Amino acid sequence: MKLMPSPRSRLGISVAVAVFVLIVATAVAIALMHPWVSEQVSKSISGAKQAGAGGLLRVEGYKVEDSTLTVYVRNLKGSDVEIDAVIIKQAGSVIEAVEVEGRSITVKPGSLAAIKAKLPGLTAGTYTIVLSSRGGIAARFELKLTTPVTPAPTVEVGTVELSANTTELYVGGSVKFTVRVLDSTGSPVKGVKASLFMNDELLVELTTNAEGYAYYTYTFTEEGIYTIYARANTVTSNTVTVEVLAAPRVTSVALSSNVTELYVGESAALTVLVEDQYDNPMQGVEVNLFLNDTLLTTLTTNASGYAQYVYTFTEPGTYQFYAEADEVKSNAINIAVLAWLAGWGYRKPVTITERSGYTLAQYQVKVVLTPDNFDYSKAKDDGGDLRFTDEDGLTLLSYWVERWSSGGESIVWVKVPAIPAGGSKTIYMYYGNPSATSQSDLLSVMEELPAGDGEGYKIYYQEWIMDVGGLAGGGTAMGWHADDWQWAYNLPFSFPYYSSTYSRVAIASNGYIEVGGRSKWSDYSDSLSKMKKRRYICPLWEDLRTQYGGDIYIDSNYHDEYGSGVLVRWDDCVFFCRHGDVNVEVVLYSNGLIRFNYGHVRGYSCDKPTVGISSGDRTHYTVSSYNNKPADFYDYKESLMFWPRKLASPEPAVSIGAEESP
């Protein structure tokens, strides 16, 4: 591909020279600023001194106010240092170890941090202070006290309050108790011991937090009346009375089905409802489901008292079902199963030949229909009567119609349970049922992520050019205005991508998303070779800017027929030279699907973005058919959907046989 000159080269200096000058200027500025910054830090620390250090941190100074010791430290190492305790020593002996405020403080590399701790009572003199990092020594210095340190006075307890999230429950249930301790002024008291009593016997000892609260959850195993109160110091709380009732029992089991007559290969949804003696639905009850007096499966009821089981019939006949829970038996339901897919007038065998040398399981097979191998006049105009079955001609298979063109070329994907290595597999395609409605479903055909490669195949994102275009719109403007920058964004779900899941992405001003990325400078110079070695999702990777009237919008509650997820839109962005207009969206679905939407896009003919997705390992990537097109090509272009599937090399061969009738 011939590379066009970067707009920056027109400014008369190369990018490399500009970067070099910037680095030199930054280094000089840092060198000149360092003495001044150090001086200002020293001036800001009351009583500070450049105390001796050693270990992971350098002590810049300290101060003692009232009974609080504040130590200023700088991390000169290349990794975080966590300080969790301050150890006070004198004459080689440990006087006391105290916890730092906030329980622990993390000091970032190169940063200055303040470590605070409450001192015990100390006389005037010299002490050795050790900053502890997980049992190790992060730093030490000499503390000279010219006056004694008096610890803060103990706060007296004024009021103790007790509450519970419920006061009536069944045996086996739990109650969360909340204790709050206040002083005489009504302010919360931190770190005080609070005792919780049940029926005048000590239940547990608790310690209040910074807001004066302490919590305890108790599970009751016997019915009865329980009185609970709390005590801190000598102050006793109010009393909470809890009534524990006998556990409910099963008295009713009802069974229903969505159908009582169907065909071989179809399924029935059987629903069980379990209720107690109070006619309330019962959750968590184990229910045995029987088929023809033989145990079929064991189910567990949900919060609404229901349990459901879907059964697929592979043989014709009459089947009887009933359910039983805690020796309470339900009504019986009879279901009639017919042998032929009644209503379907035609079928064709589809022969699949495996060519990679490996057995392929749950493999997505592409079936192409043309007037040469399929009589469109015998099927519905929209292809809604299409069905696929396994080799028995009865077991229905999941399928998805990518494109239907009555009288032209149609593309259908079928998920085939197993294709033997080096062998052939025959499935059947049914059609010719005017009353049937489409069962086409992409979600049932696509590969569930995360998923790794298997024997004979790798995970691949298949591109689908949809028959719709334009932007979904909506979302919140993030106020992300920049040139060559990417912003980290925490997803509201774990996004499955190839063999892993990610909770964070980085959204770049340059029209791409880095999966698992962080905030940093983004790459304006797009190329396929770079995309293949990075975890990039590129709807339109180019040298874009968002700071001239543009912005990035995010809708974290996006939902459509393919699932829910997060929508990201580059809105009214421009190319580097402040020309053109770019409006493009990406939808990251929680099920692993990825969608590109294109709105108004215009620019120079030399603006040819990179379009595609990659796992970053140079092996798992998809180059879009929209890649490297002039900018105007994308103006309200049809949307793209990328869906995960298995890809064998070479792929299985598919042939369609002669038509059959019942």
Buried (B, 14 or more C-beta within 10 A) or exposed (E): EEEEEBBBEEEEEEEEEEEEEEEEEEEEEEEEEEEEEBEEBBEEBEEBBEBEBEBBBBBBBBBBEEBBBBBBBBBEBEEEBBBBBBBBBBEEEEBEEBEBBEEBBBBEEEEBBBBBBBBEEBEEEEBBBBBBBEEEBBBBBEBEBEEEBEEEEEBEBBBBBBEBEEBEBEBEBEBEBBBBBBBEEEEBBBEBEBBBBBEEEEBBEBEBEEEBBBEBEBEBEEEEEBEBBBBBBEBBBEEBEBEBEEEBEBBBBBBEBEEEEBBBBBEBEBBBBBBBEEEEBBEEBEBBBBBEEEEBEEBEBEEEBBBEBEBEBEEBEEBEBBBBBEEBEBEEBEBBBBBBBEEBBBBBBBBBBBBBEBBBEBBBBBBEBEEEBBEBEEBBEEBBBBBBBBBEBBBBBBBBBBBBEBEEEBBBBBBBBEBEEEEEBEBBBBBBBEEBEBBBEBBEBBBEBBBEBBEBBBBBBBBBBBEEBBBBBEBEEBEBBBBBBBBBBEBEBEBBBBBBBBEBBBBBBBBBBBBBBEEBEBBBBBEBEBBBEBBBBBBBBBBBBBBEEBBBBBBBEBEEEBBBBBBBBBBBBBBBBEEBBBBBBBBBBBBBBBBBBBBBBBBBEEBBBBBBBBBBEEEBBBBBEBBBBBBBBBBEBBBBBBBBBBBBEEBBEBEBBEBEEE
